[in-house]
């Protein structure tokens, strides 16, 4: 069976699977890939797909690691803006600034639209929501662990006295 994986355009939208033998095209989320893996894929391919999805998260955080790119995202929260308007507050050359925009676009955080001579940049909400979801899960996990550790420390303290 021939299987091809294609990530949809942005970040965190799931994977589209084409299974050549059955002519099946189906869009699956991470959980669905795991639950359907015995039907469509072998375990190694599932690991590859999930690894690719995790790489999108890595790309997202790498894009936000630079203060210039974070400033662009903060500005775009107020609405779309022309590249020249986004570049104005930064003391860097325009080609360098365009590289920053390219990194944001590659991470799926922004999209650009050119009309005439003006290139307008728009923020993409899906990657931000996916990262927020991941961070929320991590926060919940660590709060639970810290609560158990606190309960253990309190129990040990009461028994030591």
Helices and strands as residue ranges (DSSP letters): E 3-7, E 15-19, E 24-28, H 30-40, H 43-63, H 67-76, E 81-82, H 83-88, H 94-106, E 110-115, E 118-123, H 125-160
